[in-house]
């Protein structure tokens, strides 16, 4: 009986040691680290099917300068996000249509997109902001801004319709469908 009991006791002790060592290893990996909770980092603060959104921060000894830096960083991030989306949409759109000079068409669409983005960024709306004062006395300002995607698309469609050569090859319905698909894909990637 003792010989049967010894292997079972040994197995139980080995399992307890294995389980307890796993937790210890995780604690050792995280020792000295502090998790930072970023403002405006919820799904509601990210881009969705209706709005492009961006969050950024700025730090400065001057409160107003921290706000200005955060605003500039957020607008830059928003502009880059919109430009990247339009570039992806244009590439997908070009694979679906029959255009004589695809490279020229894509270049003109992206050029018009940059102009529209630069014009429309001024209309981006602040969704929220937070101000913190750091231990060294400097200020850290966080901002979340948004711009309706319809504003971008309307501006882009208007710019394309003004260019006779682009307007001939432009299928608005297909472009919007491709744009919707790209926005849905980006939303999946945000999850």
MDAnalysis code that builds the backbone (N, CA, C; Angstrom):
import MDAnalysis as mda
import numpy as np

u = mda.Universe.empty(573, n_residues=191, atom_resindex=np.repeat(np.arange(191), 3), trajectory=True)
u.add_TopologyAttr("name", ["N", "CA", "C"] * 191)
u.add_TopologyAttr("resid", np.arange(1, 192))
u.add_TopologyAttr("resname", ["UNK", "UNK", "UNK", "UNK", "UNK", "UNK", "UNK", "UNK", "UNK", "UNK", "UNK", "UNK", "UNK", "UNK", "UNK", "UNK", "UNK", "UNK", "UNK", "UNK", "UNK", "UNK", "UNK", "UNK", "UNK", "UNK", "UNK", "UNK", "UNK", "UNK", "UNK", "UNK", "UNK", "UNK", "UNK", "UNK", "UNK", "UNK", "UNK", "UNK", "UNK", "UNK", "UNK", "UNK", "UNK", "UNK", "UNK", "UNK", "UNK", "UNK", "UNK", "UNK", "UNK", "UNK", "UNK", "UNK", "UNK", "UNK", "UNK", "UNK", "UNK", "UNK", "UNK", "UNK", "UNK", "UNK", "UNK", "UNK", "UNK", "UNK", "UNK", "UNK", "UNK", "UNK", "UNK", "UNK", "UNK", "UNK", "UNK", "UNK", "UNK", "UNK", "UNK", "UNK", "UNK", "UNK", "UNK", "UNK", "UNK", "UNK", "UNK", "UNK", "UNK", "UNK", "UNK", "UNK", "UNK", "UNK", "UNK", "UNK", "UNK", "UNK", "UNK", "UNK", "UNK", "UNK", "UNK", "UNK", "UNK", "UNK", "UNK", "UNK", "UNK", "UNK", "UNK", "UNK", "UNK", "UNK", "UNK", "UNK", "UNK", "UNK", "UNK", "UNK", "UNK", "UNK", "UNK", "UNK", "UNK", "UNK", "UNK", "UNK", "UNK", "UNK", "UNK", "UNK", "UNK", "UNK", "UNK", "UNK", "UNK", "UNK", "UNK", "UNK", "UNK", "UNK", "UNK", "UNK", "UNK", "UNK", "UNK", "UNK", "UNK", "UNK", "UNK", "UNK", "UNK", "UNK", "UNK", "UNK", "UNK", "UNK", "UNK", "UNK", "UNK", "UNK", "UNK", "UNK", "UNK", "UNK", "UNK", "UNK", "UNK", "UNK", "UNK", "UNK", "UNK", "UNK", "UNK", "UNK", "UNK", "UNK", "UNK", "UNK", "UNK", "UNK", "UNK", "UNK", "UNK", "UNK", "UNK"])
u.atoms.positions = np.array([
    [0.827, -1.196, 0.000],
    [0.000, 0.000, 0.000],
    [0.868, 1.255, 0.000],
    [1.980, 1.214, 0.794],
    [2.869, 2.370, 0.835],
    [3.508, 2.616, -0.527],
    [3.793, 1.573, -1.250],
    [4.421, 1.734, -2.554],
    [3.470, 2.346, -3.573],
    [2.180, 2.112, -3.437],
    [1.197, 2.720, -4.341],
    [0.940, 4.176, -3.973],
    [1.014, 4.507, -2.716],
    [0.734, 5.853, -2.235],
    [1.871, 6.820, -2.566],
    [3.100, 6.345, -2.519],
    [4.259, 7.206, -2.745],
    [4.246, 7.861, -4.138],
    [4.004, 7.131, -5.243],
    [3.970, 7.779, -6.561],
    [2.846, 8.815, -6.688],
    [1.703, 8.549, -6.040],
    [0.595, 9.516, -6.119],
    [0.945, 10.792, -5.373],
    [1.542, 10.678, -4.203],
    [1.945, 11.856, -3.427],
    [2.997, 12.640, -4.207],
    [3.946, 11.940, -4.787],
    [4.991, 12.581, -5.575],
    [4.389, 13.332, -6.772],
    [3.411, 12.733, -7.447],
    [2.754, 13.363, -8.597],
    [1.993, 14.621, -8.179],
    [1.312, 14.570, -7.035],
    [0.568, 15.738, -6.542],
    [1.533, 16.867, -6.215],
    [2.641, 16.564, -5.559],
    [3.638, 17.590, -5.213],
    [4.224, 18.201, -6.482],
    [4.517, 17.373, -7.476],
    [5.066, 17.869, -8.739],
    [4.080, 18.799, -9.438],
    [2.788, 18.458, -9.423],
    [1.772, 19.310, -10.056],
    [1.648, 20.642, -9.334],
    [1.663, 20.618, -8.015],
    [1.554, 21.854, -7.240],
    [2.739, 22.756, -7.535],
    [3.925, 22.186, -7.614],
    [5.119, 22.988, -7.905],
    [5.058, 23.570, -9.311],
    [4.575, 22.804, -10.265],
    [4.471, 23.274, -11.645],
    [3.478, 24.423, -11.754],
    [2.322, 24.280, -11.154],
    [1.292, 25.318, -11.217],
    [1.762, 26.585, -10.517],
    [2.368, 26.456, -9.370],
    [2.797, 27.645, -8.632],
    [3.969, 28.329, -9.307],
    [4.815, 27.593, -10.021],
    [5.952, 28.224, -10.687],
    [5.507, 29.036, -11.891],
    [4.405, 28.675, -12.547],
    [3.910, 29.436, -13.702],
    [3.516, 30.846, -13.292],
    [2.805, 30.980, -12.202],
    [2.390, 32.300, -11.737],
    [3.576, 33.134, -11.309],
    [4.553, 32.510, -10.717],
    [5.745, 33.226, -10.277],
    [6.518, 33.791, -11.447],
    [6.565, 33.064, -12.532],
    [7.279, 33.515, -13.708],
    [6.607, 34.747, -14.310],
    [5.282, 34.773, -14.351],
    [4.563, 35.932, -14.877],
    [4.816, 37.153, -14.013],
    [4.792, 36.976, -12.694],
    [5.050, 38.102, -11.800],
    [6.461, 38.616, -11.988],
    [7.425, 37.721, -12.197],
    [8.803, 38.136, -12.400],
    [8.938, 38.917, -13.703],
    [8.199, 38.517, -14.744],
    [8.256, 39.222, -16.022],
    [7.704, 40.636, -15.896],
    [6.719, 40.852, -15.047],
    [6.077, 42.154, -14.911],
    [6.629, 42.976, -13.754],
    [7.613, 42.454, -13.046],
    [8.167, 43.178, -11.905],
    [8.790, 44.491, -12.373],
    [8.463, 45.569, -11.704],
    [9.018, 46.877, -12.027],
    [8.311, 47.591, -13.162],
    [7.329, 46.968, -13.783],
    [6.601, 47.593, -14.884],
    [5.292, 48.165, -14.367],
    [4.896, 49.283, -14.946],
    [3.629, 49.902, -14.596],
    [2.785, 49.999, -15.858],
    [1.571, 49.492, -15.792],
    [0.670, 49.596, -16.932],
    [0.165, 51.029, -17.033],
    [0.244, 51.589, -18.222],
    [-0.218, 52.948, -18.472],
    [-1.609, 52.869, -19.097],
    [-2.545, 53.567, -18.511],
    [-3.899, 53.620, -19.056],
    [-4.010, 54.919, -19.851],
    [-4.151, 54.767, -21.159],
    [-4.205, 55.930, -22.033],
    [-5.626, 56.467, -22.127],
    [-5.769, 57.777, -22.064],
    [-7.093, 58.373, -22.255],
    [-7.598, 58.120, -23.682],
    [-8.896, 58.071, -23.829],
    [-9.552, 57.930, -25.134],
    [-9.076, 56.672, -25.866],
    [-9.030, 55.561, -25.161],
    [-8.560, 54.316, -25.755],
    [-9.645, 53.238, -25.719],
    [-10.896, 53.666, -25.829],
    [-12.009, 52.720, -25.857],
    [-12.470, 52.545, -27.306],
    [-13.237, 51.519, -27.609],
    [-13.732, 51.347, -28.981],
    [-14.508, 52.568, -29.498],
    [-15.183, 53.279, -28.621],
    [-15.944, 54.464, -29.043],
    [-15.024, 55.600, -29.484],
    [-13.755, 55.551, -29.101],
    [-12.802, 56.605, -29.444],
    [-12.022, 56.301, -30.716],
    [-12.265, 55.146, -31.317],
    [-11.565, 54.745, -32.530],
    [-12.439, 55.010, -33.752],
    [-11.820, 55.035, -34.915],
    [-12.565, 55.228, -36.161],
    [-13.594, 54.120, -36.328],
    [-14.727, 54.487, -36.936],
    [-15.767, 53.505, -37.227],
    [-16.333, 53.790, -38.613],
    [-17.478, 53.215, -38.927],
    [-18.065, 53.378, -40.256],
    [-18.532, 54.809, -40.528],
    [-18.749, 55.590, -39.507],
    [-19.268, 56.947, -39.676],
    [-18.203, 58.036, -39.529],
    [-17.189, 57.792, -38.705],
    [-16.210, 58.834, -38.385],
    [-14.776, 58.313, -38.433],
    [-13.891, 59.184, -38.892],
    [-12.462, 58.979, -38.697],
    [-12.140, 59.635, -37.356],
    [-11.359, 58.959, -36.499],
    [-11.016, 59.522, -35.187],
    [-9.529, 59.342, -34.920],
    [-8.981, 60.275, -34.147],
    [-7.571, 60.197, -33.764],
    [-7.397, 60.736, -32.355],
    [-6.463, 60.135, -31.622],
    [-6.121, 60.562, -30.272],
    [-4.631, 60.849, -30.237],
    [-4.261, 61.938, -29.589],
    [-2.844, 62.283, -29.472],
    [-2.623, 63.088, -28.203],
    [-1.353, 63.224, -27.861],
    [-1.000, 63.983, -26.664],
    [0.088, 64.989, -26.994],
    [0.247, 65.936, -26.093],
    [1.316, 66.917, -26.194],
    [1.773, 67.287, -24.799],
    [3.069, 67.434, -24.614],
    [3.628, 67.770, -23.308],
    [4.485, 69.017, -23.435],
    [4.323, 69.916, -22.476],
    [5.091, 71.160, -22.479],
    [5.022, 71.802, -21.095],
    [6.012, 72.634, -20.769],
    [5.930, 73.381, -19.505],
    [4.793, 74.408, -19.531],
    [4.367, 74.785, -20.751],
    [3.289, 75.751, -20.922],
    [2.000, 74.998, -21.277],
    [0.940, 75.268, -20.536],
    [-0.331, 74.562, -20.723],
    [-0.884, 74.741, -22.136],
    [-0.879, 75.952, -22.640],
    [-1.427, 76.218, -23.974],
    [-0.586, 75.548, -25.060],
    [0.722, 75.521, -24.858],
    [1.603, 74.872, -25.833],
    [1.359, 73.358, -25.843],
    [1.108, 72.764, -24.680],
    [0.790, 71.329, -24.612],
    [-0.486, 71.042, -25.403],
    [-1.486, 71.923, -25.278],
    [-2.733, 71.759, -26.017],
    [-2.492, 71.886, -27.522],
    [-1.698, 72.863, -27.912],
    [-1.405, 73.084, -29.324],
    [-0.669, 71.890, -29.929],
    [0.307, 71.358, -29.192],
    [1.062, 70.196, -29.669],
    [0.132, 68.994, -29.829],
    [-0.722, 68.756, -28.845],
    [-1.658, 67.627, -28.910],
    [-2.601, 67.780, -30.102],
    [-3.114, 68.988, -30.308],
    [-4.034, 69.243, -31.419],
    [-3.337, 68.999, -32.759],
    [-2.132, 69.503, -32.896],
    [-1.373, 69.319, -34.133],
    [-1.077, 67.836, -34.371],
    [-0.667, 67.133, -33.316],
    [-0.389, 65.695, -33.443],
    [-1.642, 64.915, -33.835],
    [-2.781, 65.253, -33.247],
    [-4.033, 64.552, -33.560],
    [-4.456, 64.815, -35.003],
    [-4.339, 66.054, -35.443],
    [-4.722, 66.384, -36.827],
    [-3.792, 65.702, -37.833],
    [-2.507, 65.638, -37.499],
    [-1.556, 64.933, -38.365],
    [-1.909, 63.455, -38.437],
    [-2.196, 62.871, -37.291],
    [-2.568, 61.454, -37.241],
    [-3.862, 61.207, -38.013],
    [-4.842, 62.083, -37.851],
    [-6.117, 61.944, -38.557],
    [-5.907, 62.058, -40.067],
    [-5.117, 63.031, -40.484],
    [-4.826, 63.203, -41.908],
    [-4.128, 61.988, -42.501],
    [-3.160, 61.443, -41.761],
    [-2.454, 60.247, -42.229],
    [-3.395, 59.050, -42.330],
    [-4.288, 58.933, -41.363],
    [-5.249, 57.825, -41.354],
    [-6.187, 57.914, -42.564],
    [-6.683, 59.106, -42.831],
    [-7.594, 59.299, -43.966],
    [-6.858, 59.051, -45.280],
    [-5.652, 59.593, -45.398],
    [-4.869, 59.403, -46.624],
    [-4.569, 57.932, -46.871],
    [-4.211, 57.204, -45.819],
    [-3.922, 55.771, -45.961],
    [-5.176, 55.007, -46.377],
    [-6.314, 55.392, -45.823],
    [-7.571, 54.734, -46.184],
    [-7.906, 54.988, -47.646],
    [-7.782, 56.233, -48.073],
    [-8.101, 56.568, -49.464],
    [-7.128, 55.880, -50.415],
    [-5.865, 55.786, -50.030],
    [-4.886, 55.078, -50.865],
    [-5.277, 53.603, -51.006],
    [-5.661, 52.971, -49.907],
    [-6.079, 51.561, -49.954],
    [-7.340, 51.396, -50.801],
    [-8.281, 52.321, -50.647],
    [-9.521, 52.270, -51.434],
    [-9.200, 52.438, -52.915],
    [-8.329, 53.381, -53.233],
    [-7.967, 53.634, -54.631],
    [-7.320, 52.399, -55.252],
    [-6.419, 51.754, -54.506],
    [-5.763, 50.548, -55.028],
    [-6.778, 49.434, -55.281],
    [-7.695, 49.233, -54.342],
    [-8.721, 48.198, -54.518],
    [-9.664, 48.563, -55.666],
    [-10.024, 49.834, -55.756],
    [-10.918, 50.316, -56.811],
    [-10.270, 50.098, -58.182],
    [-8.964, 50.394, -58.268],
    [-8.257, 50.265, -59.545],
    [-8.230, 48.811, -60.031],
    [-8.246, 47.874, -59.098],
    [-8.266, 46.457, -59.477],
    [-9.633, 46.014, -59.984],
    [-10.658, 46.831, -59.774],
    [-12.019, 46.458, -60.150],
    [-12.518, 47.166, -61.410],
    [-11.827, 48.209, -61.831],
    [-12.305, 48.973, -62.990],
    [-11.322, 48.857, -64.147],
    [-11.812, 49.238, -65.309],
    [-10.995, 49.224, -66.506],
    [-10.723, 50.670, -66.908],
    [-9.566, 51.180, -66.505],
    [-9.181, 52.558, -66.786],
    [-7.964, 52.521, -67.694],
    [-7.925, 53.443, -68.670],
    [-6.839, 53.449, -69.648],
    [-5.468, 53.577, -68.971],
    [-5.274, 54.587, -68.171],
    [-3.982, 54.808, -67.516],
    [-4.192, 54.750, -66.004],
    [-4.098, 53.555, -65.450],
    [-4.403, 53.350, -64.032],
    [-3.482, 54.147, -63.118],
    [-2.210, 54.202, -63.446],
    [-1.250, 54.907, -62.584],
    [-1.587, 56.394, -62.505],
    [-1.898, 56.987, -63.651],
    [-2.248, 58.413, -63.672],
    [-3.558, 58.656, -62.921],
    [-4.529, 57.789, -63.137],
    [-5.817, 57.920, -62.453],
    [-5.619, 57.847, -60.939],
    [-4.877, 56.843, -60.475],
    [-4.633, 56.672, -59.036],
    [-3.896, 57.877, -58.465],
    [-2.912, 58.374, -59.204],
    [-2.142, 59.531, -58.742],
    [-3.041, 60.759, -58.597],
    [-3.918, 60.981, -59.568],
    [-4.808, 62.140, -59.503],
    [-5.828, 62.010, -58.372],
    [-6.356, 60.806, -58.161],
    [-7.308, 60.605, -57.063],
    [-6.619, 60.882, -55.733],
    [-5.412, 60.347, -55.552],
    [-4.684, 60.559, -54.298],
    [-4.292, 62.026, -54.120],
    [-3.958, 62.702, -55.205],
    [-3.635, 64.131, -55.138],
    [-4.871, 64.919, -54.704],
    [-6.009, 64.615, -55.296],
    [-7.255, 65.275, -54.891],
    [-7.597, 64.944, -53.444],
    [-7.332, 63.717, -53.048],
    [-7.606, 63.308, -51.663],
    [-6.770, 64.129, -50.684],
    [-5.499, 64.342, -51.005],
    [-4.641, 65.157, -50.124],
    [-5.183, 66.573, -49.996],
    [-5.627, 67.139, -51.102],
    [-6.192, 68.495, -51.064],
    [-7.448, 68.532, -50.202],
    [-8.313, 67.549, -50.380],
    [-9.553, 67.485, -49.600],
    [-9.236, 67.323, -48.118],
    [-8.317, 66.416, -47.797],
    [-7.956, 66.180, -46.396],
    [-7.411, 67.456, -45.771],
    [-6.526, 68.142, -46.481],
    [-5.965, 69.390, -45.945],
    [-7.048, 70.436, -45.703],
    [-8.030, 70.510, -46.592],
    [-9.120, 71.470, -46.417],
    [-10.046, 71.056, -45.279],
    [-10.371, 69.784, -45.205],
    [-11.362, 69.309, -44.244],
    [-10.822, 69.145, -42.824],
    [-9.505, 69.010, -42.662],
    [-8.945, 68.833, -41.316],
    [-9.280, 70.002, -40.400],
    [-9.446, 71.173, -40.978],
    [-9.821, 72.335, -40.163],
    [-11.198, 72.151, -39.537],
    [-12.025, 71.318, -40.146],
    [-13.367, 71.088, -39.633],
    [-13.468, 69.914, -38.670],
    [-12.330, 69.312, -38.320],
    [-12.361, 68.196, -37.361],
    [-12.856, 68.709, -36.014],
    [-13.693, 67.905, -35.366],
    [-14.334, 68.299, -34.109],
    [-13.644, 67.602, -32.938],
    [-13.439, 68.353, -31.862],
    [-12.858, 67.783, -30.648],
    [-13.950, 67.017, -29.909],
    [-13.722, 65.715, -29.703],
    [-14.677, 64.870, -28.966],
    [-14.423, 64.945, -27.472],
    [-13.175, 65.113, -27.105],
    [-12.841, 65.154, -25.690],
    [-11.392, 65.550, -25.499],
    [-11.106, 66.071, -24.315],
    [-9.731, 66.435, -23.988],
    [-9.513, 66.252, -22.493],
    [-8.262, 65.985, -22.138],
    [-7.894, 65.819, -20.732],
    [-6.549, 66.491, -20.512],
    [-6.446, 67.169, -19.383],
    [-5.208, 67.864, -19.034],
    [-4.662, 67.279, -17.740],
    [-3.368, 66.961, -17.746],
    [-2.694, 66.442, -16.560],
    [-1.487, 67.329, -16.270],
    [-1.159, 67.437, -14.994],
    [0.083, 68.111, -14.636],
    [1.037, 67.053, -14.100],
    [2.210, 66.972, -14.702],
    [3.215, 65.986, -14.324],
    [3.941, 66.414, -13.054],
    [4.605, 65.485, -12.368],
    [5.337, 65.829, -11.137],
    [6.386, 66.925, -11.334],
    [6.947, 67.024, -12.541],
    [7.957, 68.060, -12.795],
    [7.338, 69.423, -13.106],
    [6.006, 69.516, -13.070],
    [5.309, 70.778, -13.310],
    [4.865, 70.973, -14.750],
    [5.340, 70.130, -15.659],
    [4.931, 70.266, -17.060],
    [3.498, 69.766, -17.220],
    [2.890, 70.139, -18.334],
    [1.507, 69.763, -18.612],
    [1.477, 68.711, -19.715],
    [0.560, 67.781, -19.575],
    [0.325, 66.763, -20.594],
    [-1.144, 66.863, -20.995],
    [-1.371, 67.160, -22.262],
    [-2.718, 67.370, -22.777],
    [-3.040, 66.241, -23.748],
    [-4.189, 65.602, -23.568],
    [-4.672, 64.549, -24.460],
    [-5.929, 65.047, -25.157],
    [-6.041, 64.710, -26.443],
    [-7.188, 65.164, -27.222],
    [-7.654, 64.043, -28.153],
    [-8.954, 63.970, -28.362],
    [-9.548, 63.022, -29.298],
    [-10.403, 63.833, -30.257],
    [-10.109, 63.715, -31.560],
    [-10.853, 64.473, -32.570],
    [-11.494, 63.503, -33.560],
    [-12.504, 64.014, -34.262],
    [-13.186, 63.193, -35.265],
    [-13.601, 64.042, -36.452],
    [-13.772, 63.347, -37.586],
    [-14.286, 63.978, -38.791],
    [-15.213, 62.978, -39.472],
    [-16.413, 63.424, -39.849],
    [-17.331, 62.499, -40.529],
    [-16.738, 62.025, -41.852],
    [-16.872, 60.758, -42.113],
    [-16.333, 60.223, -43.366],
    [-17.087, 60.788, -44.562],
    [-18.373, 61.150, -44.364],
    [-19.151, 61.712, -45.475],
    [-18.552, 63.031, -45.942],
    [-18.000, 63.784, -45.018],
    [-17.377, 65.062, -45.376],
    [-16.175, 64.828, -46.293],
    [-15.407, 63.804, -45.986],
    [-14.244, 63.461, -46.805],
    [-14.704, 62.962, -48.170],
    [-15.668, 62.050, -48.177],
    [-16.133, 61.483, -49.442],
    [-16.797, 62.532, -50.325],
    [-17.608, 63.401, -49.730],
    [-18.257, 64.457, -50.515],
    [-17.216, 65.371, -51.151],
    [-16.209, 65.742, -50.381],
    [-15.146, 66.601, -50.902],
    [-14.369, 65.923, -52.009],
    [-14.092, 64.642, -51.843],
    [-13.350, 63.898, -52.861],
    [-14.180, 63.736, -54.134],
    [-15.448, 63.414, -53.992],
    [-16.319, 63.275, -55.166],
    [-16.431, 64.596, -55.922],
    [-16.542, 65.693, -55.179],
    [-16.624, 67.012, -55.821],
    [-15.335, 67.327, -56.574],
    [-14.190, 67.034, -55.960],
    [-12.904, 67.295, -56.611],
    [-12.747, 66.441, -57.865],
    [-13.169, 65.192, -57.809],
    [-13.066, 64.307, -58.973],
    [-14.010, 64.765, -60.082],
    [-15.212, 65.195, -59.727],
    [-16.176, 65.625, -60.749],
    [-15.718, 66.901, -61.463],
    [-14.879, 67.713, -60.820],
    [-14.365, 68.930, -61.458],
    [-13.283, 68.625, -62.483],
    [-12.659, 67.463, -62.370],
    [-11.617, 67.051, -63.313],
    [-12.286, 66.190, -64.391],
    [-12.436, 66.764, -65.594],
    [-13.165, 66.082, -66.671],
    [-12.606, 64.694, -66.981],
    [-11.293, 64.576, -67.005],
    [-10.668, 63.297, -67.346],
    [-10.951, 62.245, -66.266],
    [-10.875, 62.642, -65.006],
    [-11.165, 61.714, -63.910],
    [-12.640, 61.344, -63.886],
    [-13.488, 62.328, -64.120],
    [-14.936, 62.108, -64.032],
    [-15.410, 61.062, -65.038],
    [-14.769, 60.995, -66.189],
    [-15.162, 60.025, -67.217],
    [-14.975, 58.596, -66.713],
    [-13.852, 58.343, -66.038],
    [-13.523, 56.986, -65.590],
    [-14.018, 56.665, -64.184],
    [-14.646, 57.620, -63.530],
    [-15.013, 57.451, -62.120],
    [-16.399, 56.837, -61.977],
    [-16.471, 55.698, -61.303],
    [-17.734, 55.034, -60.994],
    [-18.009, 55.287, -59.508],
    [-18.836, 56.276, -59.238],
    [-19.083, 56.714, -57.862],
    [-19.632, 55.581, -56.991],
    [-20.563, 54.822, -57.517],
    [-21.171, 53.735, -56.738],
    [-20.123, 52.690, -56.343],
    [-19.299, 52.281, -57.291],
    [-18.268, 51.281, -57.014],
    [-17.230, 51.830, -56.033],
    [-16.878, 53.104, -56.189],
    [-15.898, 53.717, -55.283],
    [-16.445, 53.743, -53.855],
    [-17.715, 54.132, -53.700],
    [-18.334, 54.168, -52.366],
    [-18.419, 52.763, -51.768],
    [-18.754, 51.788, -52.589],
    [-18.824, 50.402, -52.113],
    [-17.444, 49.950, -51.634],
    [-16.425, 50.259, -52.396],
    [-15.053, 49.904, -52.021],
    [-14.643, 50.632, -50.752],
    [-15.054, 51.888, -50.638],
    [-14.742, 52.681, -49.440],
    [-15.404, 52.061, -48.208],
    [-16.670, 51.676, -48.334],
    [-17.385, 51.035, -47.221],
    [-16.699, 49.734, -46.803],
    [-16.278, 48.950, -47.785],
    [-15.596, 47.690, -47.482],
    [-14.282, 47.939, -46.748],
    [-13.552, 48.957, -47.165],
    [-12.268, 49.280, -46.513],
    [-12.488, 49.758, -45.084],
    [-13.521, 50.569, -44.863],
    [-13.831, 51.032, -43.502],
    [-14.212, 49.848, -42.616],
    [-14.989, 48.912, -43.148],
    [-15.370, 47.726, -42.372],
    [-14.140, 46.891, -42.033],
    [-13.228, 46.778, -42.975],
    [-11.994, 46.032, -42.741],
    [-11.157, 46.696, -41.649],
    [-11.080, 48.015, -41.673],
    [-10.334, 48.740, -40.638],
    [-10.985, 48.583, -39.271],
    [-12.305, 48.565, -39.239],
    [-12.997, 48.365, -37.956],
    [-12.673, 46.991, -37.386],
    [-12.622, 45.980, -38.240],
    [-12.263, 44.634, -37.778],
    [-10.849, 44.631, -37.213],
    [-9.944, 45.355, -37.847],
    [-8.558, 45.415, -37.385],
    [-8.429, 46.176, -36.076],
    [-9.371, 47.095, -35.791],
    [-9.339, 47.858, -34.539],
    [-9.756, 47.019, -33.343],
    [-10.470, 45.928, -33.587],
    [-10.979, 45.112, -32.477],
    [-9.888, 44.279, -31.869],
])
